[in-house]
Amino acid sequence: MFIRPHKPTPEPYTRHSLRDLGYQIDPDDGQVRNISTNELFAFTEDPARKKANIELYNSLVHPASRAVLDIMTDTLHMEPIAVPNAGQPHCFIYATPGALSGDKLVVLVVGNGTFGGVWAWNILLKQGIHHGSVIDYVRDCEQRGLSVLVLNPNMNIVAPDGVAESYNSYVGRGTEIKGSETADEHVGYVWSHMLRDSPVRSIAFVTYSTSGSAVIDLLKYDYERFVEKTACVAFIDSTHSLFDMGSGSIAWLELGARHWETSVSGNSTSVDRVGCPVVAVDNTTESREMTPSLCRNGVVEYVTECIERGPVPDAIEFGDGQSNAANLAQLIDDLSSSDSDGADGIPDRLSNVTMNQTFEVKEDGYIGWD
């Protein structure tokens, strides 16, 4: 006789605020502190307390992340925008006032698992918002006159109480968010429904870890429209690759992207893997996840320069067809070995290269997220 295994009923999911758990983000230094003792959150490896510390850490991760979102909306006055819309299961992305109607925009995309606005949970809890979140990036960009949009790629389902959650950390029933079923689809949806046809004329993407692959997909599959609007991509410890990329996309990366990569020695790696210049981030801390904070000044300076320049000149003429390796290598050599740079930061010899003679243009490979 077959006996159907008993499936336990999930316990009701209770959402606590950081203050409910006895902690808060200190308004002066941005650190997560115990309200009663004012002590910093500290994770100990003491075997006698390790289990209790793991439980405390896990209980604080989501409340601390939501506290970051509160700071973004209440202190930085960022506007939550429902994706796909408020009339159906949705998550929120966050924009500085007028971000989608201005000229210049920085799009921040966090890596795997975390809430939008949080680079890394462990850094947020141990080092505070100035190192573990995007808040200082937003402030720096606004000080330079740039609008900011913070995506939320890991919120892919909605819990029964209507709150967006991540597959990585939520246990229980949930409804998928249309257009945000995965992190890559979320980035694609925001691009095709909110950015691609917006009045914004110059966009810079700042991506961390796995989100670099999502932006690479935009370049690969919507090449012409992407390069018409995008001034640059700043990758941070990106996991993207050049697999199946057209030669035009690879040529664009050489001119329109830069990769900040963790290094304990200060030495850069080859551009071969990521297709663009690499900046070594000297990270001698115990956590690789500190890299977004350590490279912030360089990244913000780079995206500011690129946005002011605008999209890479004549990038559409690259095409996105396949060329033989010799032609591509010659093109990159021509561009990178230029005698001088123009005022826009692009080598002067760019104008002397006839792209359509170098690349065999193929039909646009865009598959769309509509």
C-alpha positions as CSV (number, residue, x, y, z in Angstrom):
1,M,0.0,0.0,0.0
2,F,1.4,3.4,-1.0
3,I,1.4,6.0,1.7
4,R,1.8,9.6,0.5
5,P,4.6,11.3,2.4
6,H,3.4,14.0,4.7
7,K,4.4,17.5,3.7
8,P,4.8,19.8,6.6
9,T,2.9,23.1,6.4
10,P,5.4,26.0,6.2
11,E,5.4,28.1,9.3
12,P,3.9,31.6,8.8
13,Y,6.6,34.0,7.5
14,T,7.1,36.9,10.0
15,R,8.8,40.0,8.8
16,H,10.8,41.8,11.4
17,S,12.3,45.3,11.2
18,L,15.9,45.8,12.2
19,R,14.7,47.7,15.3
20,D,12.4,44.7,16.2
21,L,15.5,42.6,16.5
22,G,17.3,45.2,18.7
23,Y,19.5,46.7,16.0
24,Q,19.6,49.8,13.9
25,I,21.8,51.5,11.3
26,D,23.6,54.2,13.1
27,P,22.7,57.5,11.4
28,D,26.2,58.9,12.1
29,D,28.5,56.2,10.9
30,G,26.2,53.9,8.9
31,Q,27.1,50.8,11.0
32,V,24.7,48.2,12.2
33,R,24.7,48.5,16.0
34,N,22.9,47.0,18.9
35,I,20.3,49.6,20.2
36,S,20.9,48.7,23.9
37,T,24.6,48.5,24.0
38,N,25.6,50.5,20.9
39,E,28.0,47.7,20.0
40,L,28.7,46.8,16.4
41,F,27.3,43.6,15.0
42,A,30.1,41.0,15.4
43,F,30.2,37.5,14.0
44,T,32.3,35.2,16.1
45,E,33.7,31.8,15.1
46,D,33.7,30.6,18.7
47,P,32.4,27.0,18.5
48,A,30.3,27.5,21.6
49,R,28.4,30.4,20.0
50,K,28.8,29.7,16.2
51,K,25.2,28.4,15.8
52,A,23.7,31.3,17.6
53,N,25.7,33.7,15.6
54,I,24.7,32.1,12.3
55,E,21.1,32.4,13.4
56,L,21.5,36.0,14.4
57,Y,23.3,36.8,11.1
58,N,20.5,35.2,9.1
59,S,17.8,37.0,11.0
60,L,19.4,40.4,10.4
61,V,20.2,40.1,6.7
62,H,16.7,41.0,5.3
63,P,15.8,43.6,7.9
64,A,19.2,45.4,7.3
65,S,18.6,45.2,3.6
66,R,15.1,46.7,3.9
67,A,16.6,49.4,6.2
68,V,18.9,50.3,3.2
69,L,15.9,50.7,1.0
70,D,14.3,52.9,3.6
71,I,17.3,55.1,3.6
72,M,17.2,55.3,-0.2
73,T,13.6,56.4,-0.2
74,D,13.4,58.5,3.0
75,T,16.9,60.1,3.1
76,L,18.0,60.1,-0.6
77,H,14.4,60.7,-1.8
78,M,14.6,57.9,-4.4
79,E,11.3,57.0,-5.9
80,P,10.2,53.3,-5.9
81,I,8.9,52.2,-9.4
82,A,6.9,49.0,-9.7
83,V,8.1,46.5,-12.2
84,P,6.2,45.5,-14.3
85,N,3.4,47.6,-12.7
86,A,1.6,48.0,-9.4
87,G,-1.5,46.2,-10.7
88,Q,0.1,42.8,-10.7
89,P,2.8,40.9,-8.8
90,H,5.8,43.3,-8.8
91,C,9.1,44.3,-7.3
92,F,10.5,47.8,-7.1
93,I,13.4,49.6,-8.7
94,Y,14.6,52.9,-7.3
95,A,15.2,56.2,-9.1
96,T,16.4,59.6,-8.1
97,P,13.8,62.3,-9.0
98,G,13.4,62.7,-12.7
99,A,15.9,60.0,-13.5
100,L,13.9,58.6,-16.5
101,S,13.2,61.9,-18.1
102,G,16.7,63.5,-17.8
103,D,19.7,63.3,-20.1
104,K,22.3,61.4,-18.1
105,L,21.7,58.2,-16.1
106,V,23.8,55.8,-14.1
107,V,22.2,52.3,-13.7
108,L,23.4,50.3,-10.7
109,V,23.0,46.5,-10.8
110,V,23.9,44.4,-7.8
111,G,25.1,40.8,-8.0
112,N,23.5,37.5,-7.1
113,G,21.1,37.0,-4.2
114,T,21.0,40.4,-2.5
115,F,18.3,43.0,-2.4
116,G,18.6,45.9,-4.8
117,G,20.8,48.5,-3.2
118,V,23.0,46.0,-1.3
119,W,26.4,44.9,-2.8
120,A,26.9,42.1,-0.2
121,W,25.0,41.1,2.9
122,N,28.1,40.2,5.0
123,I,29.7,43.6,4.3
124,L,26.5,45.4,5.1
125,L,26.3,43.8,8.5
126,K,30.0,43.9,9.4
127,Q,31.1,47.2,7.7
128,G,27.9,49.1,7.4
129,I,26.1,50.9,4.5
130,H,29.1,52.9,3.3
131,H,30.8,49.7,2.2
132,G,28.0,47.2,1.8
133,S,25.4,49.2,-0.1
134,V,25.1,51.5,-3.1
135,I,24.2,54.5,-1.0
136,D,27.6,56.3,-1.4
137,Y,27.5,55.6,-5.2
138,V,24.1,57.3,-5.4
139,R,25.3,60.3,-3.4
140,D,28.5,60.6,-5.4
141,C,26.7,60.5,-8.7
142,E,24.1,63.0,-7.6
143,Q,26.9,65.4,-6.5
144,R,28.2,65.2,-10.1
145,G,24.8,66.0,-11.6
146,L,24.0,62.4,-12.6
147,S,20.6,60.7,-12.1
148,V,20.7,57.2,-10.7
149,L,18.5,54.1,-11.2
150,V,19.0,51.1,-8.9
151,L,17.7,47.8,-10.3
152,N,16.4,44.9,-8.2
153,P,17.3,41.8,-10.2
154,N,17.0,39.1,-7.4
155,M,13.4,39.9,-6.4
156,N,11.7,37.3,-8.7
157,I,8.6,36.2,-6.8
158,V,5.9,37.7,-4.6
159,A,5.0,36.1,-1.3
160,P,1.3,35.7,-0.3
161,D,1.4,39.0,1.7
162,G,2.4,40.8,-1.6
163,V,6.0,41.5,-0.7
164,A,8.7,40.7,-3.4
165,E,11.2,38.0,-2.4
166,S,14.2,36.2,-3.8
167,Y,14.4,32.5,-4.7
168,N,17.7,32.4,-2.9
169,S,16.3,33.1,0.5
170,Y,12.5,32.8,0.7
171,V,10.9,29.5,1.7
172,G,7.2,29.2,0.9
173,R,4.7,29.7,-1.8
174,G,5.2,32.6,-4.2
175,T,4.0,34.0,-7.5
176,E,6.5,34.8,-10.2
177,I,6.9,38.4,-11.2
178,K,6.3,38.8,-14.9
179,G,9.4,40.1,-16.7
180,S,11.6,39.4,-13.6
181,E,11.5,35.7,-13.4
182,T,15.3,35.7,-13.4
183,A,17.9,38.4,-12.7
184,D,18.8,38.5,-16.4
185,E,15.1,38.9,-17.4
186,H,14.7,41.7,-14.9
187,V,17.5,43.7,-16.4
188,G,16.2,43.0,-19.9
189,Y,12.7,44.1,-19.0
190,V,13.8,47.4,-17.5
191,W,16.0,48.0,-20.5
192,S,13.3,47.3,-23.1
193,H,10.3,48.9,-21.2
194,M,11.9,51.8,-19.4
195,L,15.3,52.7,-20.7
196,R,15.5,51.9,-24.4
197,D,12.9,54.4,-25.6
198,S,13.2,56.9,-22.7
199,P,14.4,60.5,-23.2
200,V,17.7,59.6,-21.5
201,R,20.5,60.1,-24.0
202,S,23.6,58.9,-22.2
203,I,23.5,55.8,-19.9
204,A,26.3,54.2,-17.8
205,F,25.8,50.8,-16.3
206,V,27.7,49.8,-13.1
207,T,27.4,46.0,-12.6
208,Y,28.7,43.7,-9.9
209,S,29.5,40.0,-10.2
210,T,26.8,38.0,-12.1
211,S,24.9,41.1,-13.3
212,G,27.6,41.8,-15.8
213,S,26.3,38.9,-17.9
214,A,22.8,40.4,-18.0
215,V,24.2,43.7,-19.5
216,I,26.3,41.7,-21.9
217,D,23.1,40.2,-23.2
218,L,21.7,43.7,-23.9
219,L,24.9,44.4,-26.0
220,K,24.7,41.0,-27.8
221,Y,21.0,40.9,-28.6
222,D,20.0,44.6,-28.9
223,Y,23.3,45.9,-30.3
224,E,22.2,49.0,-32.3
225,R,19.8,50.3,-29.7
226,F,22.2,49.6,-26.9
227,V,25.2,51.4,-28.3
228,E,23.0,54.4,-29.4
229,K,22.2,55.1,-25.7
230,T,25.0,53.6,-23.7
231,A,28.1,55.6,-22.9
232,C,29.9,52.8,-20.9
233,V,29.7,49.8,-18.7
234,A,31.8,49.6,-15.5
235,F,32.1,45.9,-14.5
236,I,33.2,45.0,-11.0
237,D,34.4,41.5,-10.5
238,S,32.2,40.4,-13.4
239,T,31.5,36.8,-14.3
240,H,30.6,37.6,-17.9
241,S,32.4,36.0,-20.9
242,L,32.9,36.8,-24.6
243,F,31.2,33.5,-25.7
244,D,29.1,33.9,-28.8
245,M,29.7,37.6,-29.1
246,G,29.9,39.3,-32.4
247,S,33.0,41.2,-33.3
248,G,31.2,44.5,-33.2
249,S,30.2,43.9,-29.6
250,I,33.8,42.9,-28.7
251,A,35.1,46.1,-30.4
252,W,32.6,48.2,-28.5
253,L,33.7,46.6,-25.2
254,E,37.3,47.7,-25.9
255,L,36.1,51.3,-26.2
256,G,33.0,51.4,-24.0
257,A,33.8,49.3,-20.9
258,R,36.2,48.8,-18.1
259,H,36.6,46.0,-15.5
260,W,37.6,46.6,-11.9
261,E,38.9,43.3,-10.6
262,T,39.9,42.2,-7.1
263,S,43.7,41.7,-6.8
264,V,45.8,41.1,-3.7
265,S,48.9,42.0,-5.6
266,G,47.8,45.1,-7.4
267,N,48.5,43.5,-10.8
268,S,46.0,43.6,-13.6
269,T,45.0,40.5,-15.5
270,S,44.7,40.1,-19.3
271,V,41.8,41.7,-21.2
272,D,41.3,38.5,-23.1
273,R,38.6,37.1,-20.7
274,V,36.5,40.2,-20.3
275,G,37.2,42.0,-23.5
276,C,37.9,45.4,-22.0
277,P,40.7,47.2,-20.1
278,V,41.1,45.8,-16.5
279,V,41.8,47.9,-13.4
280,A,43.3,45.9,-10.5
281,V,41.7,46.7,-7.2
282,D,44.2,46.2,-4.4
283,N,42.0,44.5,-1.9
284,T,43.9,43.2,1.1
285,T,40.9,42.9,3.3
286,E,39.5,39.5,4.3
287,S,36.5,39.9,2.0
288,R,36.4,40.0,-1.8
289,E,33.0,41.6,-1.4
290,M,34.7,44.9,-0.3
291,T,35.8,45.5,-3.9
292,P,32.7,47.6,-4.9
293,S,33.5,50.0,-2.1
294,L,37.2,50.1,-2.7
295,C,36.9,51.0,-6.3
296,R,34.0,53.5,-5.9
297,N,36.0,56.7,-6.6
298,G,37.5,55.2,-9.8
299,V,34.2,53.9,-11.1
300,V,32.3,57.1,-10.5
301,E,35.0,59.2,-12.1
302,Y,35.0,56.8,-15.1
303,V,31.2,56.8,-15.6
304,T,31.1,60.6,-15.2
305,E,33.7,61.1,-18.0
306,C,31.9,58.6,-20.3
307,I,28.4,60.0,-19.7
308,E,29.7,63.6,-20.4
309,R,31.2,62.3,-23.7
310,G,28.0,60.4,-24.6
311,P,27.7,57.0,-26.4
312,V,30.8,55.7,-28.2
313,P,31.0,57.7,-31.5
314,D,30.2,55.7,-34.7
315,A,29.6,52.5,-32.7
316,I,26.7,51.5,-34.9
317,E,29.1,51.4,-37.9
318,F,31.0,48.6,-36.1
319,G,28.1,46.3,-37.0
320,D,27.8,43.1,-35.0
321,G,28.8,40.7,-37.6
322,Q,31.6,38.1,-37.4
323,S,35.0,39.1,-38.7
324,N,38.1,37.1,-39.0
325,A,40.5,37.3,-36.0
326,A,43.2,39.2,-37.9
327,N,40.8,42.0,-38.9
328,L,39.5,42.4,-35.4
329,A,43.0,42.3,-33.9
330,Q,44.1,45.0,-36.4
331,L,41.1,47.2,-35.5
332,I,41.7,47.0,-31.8
333,D,45.4,47.6,-32.4
334,D,44.5,50.7,-34.5
335,L,42.3,52.1,-31.8
336,S,44.5,51.4,-28.8
337,S,47.8,52.5,-30.3
338,S,46.5,55.8,-31.5
339,D,49.0,58.7,-31.3
340,S,46.6,60.9,-29.5
341,D,43.2,61.0,-28.0
342,G,40.4,63.4,-29.0
343,A,38.6,65.7,-26.7
344,D,35.9,63.1,-26.2
345,G,38.4,60.5,-24.9
346,I,38.2,58.3,-28.0
347,P,41.4,57.8,-30.1
348,D,41.6,60.3,-33.0
349,R,42.4,57.5,-35.4
350,L,38.9,56.1,-34.8
351,S,37.6,58.4,-37.5
352,N,40.1,56.9,-40.0
353,V,38.9,53.3,-39.6
354,T,36.1,52.3,-42.0
355,M,34.1,49.9,-39.9
356,N,32.0,48.5,-42.7
357,Q,35.1,47.4,-44.6
358,T,36.3,45.5,-41.5
359,F,33.1,43.8,-40.4
360,E,30.6,41.7,-42.2
361,V,27.3,43.0,-40.9
362,K,24.7,40.4,-40.0
363,E,21.0,40.8,-39.2
364,D,20.4,42.1,-35.7
365,G,20.3,39.2,-33.3
366,Y,18.0,41.0,-30.9
367,I,15.5,38.5,-29.4
368,G,13.7,41.0,-27.2
369,W,12.2,41.1,-23.7
370,D,8.8,42.5,-24.8
